[in-house]
Amino acid sequence: MAYWLMKSEPDEVSIDDLARLGRVPWFGVRNYQARNFMRDAMKLGDGVLFYHSGCAVPGIAGLGQVASAAYADATQFDPASPYFDAKSSPGQPRWLNVDVAFVARGRFVPLTELRCHPALAAMGVLQKGSRLSITPVTAEEWQFITRKLMELNDVF
């Protein structure tokens, strides 16, 4: 099993939305490295740290899990979508998404708190200049965050 940190702006899809809907497509990714993570590395059941970004207090808001294999992101074909890509076609889509299912809410862990823990110093989201919307998380980082910071001992 692998673990991921996936960023979402809460006014687009929040942890509350995920809890209410149960499962959402992770659409709108327009970075090749993040797309490749979904296409080549994510597997059903992988753990997801659901991270609120682009808001007053960014941080980890809850847990999810990868709930589908990668498939074409429909927003790339919709001219009315901010994620439209005129160079993409249904026969050769450039952009993919996976579905993410709700697992749990824990204590909200703000970015400022993540930065305080030496055990998380190498975490992708904490690296200077890191703007990827999807980053791998090590098993050690996952355990530290879910058990020590979010106080969720019986997850995965």
Secondary structure, 3 states (H helix, E strand, C coil): CCEEEEEECCCCCCHHHHHHHCEEECCCCCCHHHHHHHHHHCCCCCEEEEEECCCCCCEEEEEEEECCCCEECHHHHCCCCCCCCCCCECCECCCEECEEEEEEEEEEEEHHHHCCCHHHCCCHHHCCCCCCCEEEECHHHHHHHHHHHCCCCCCC
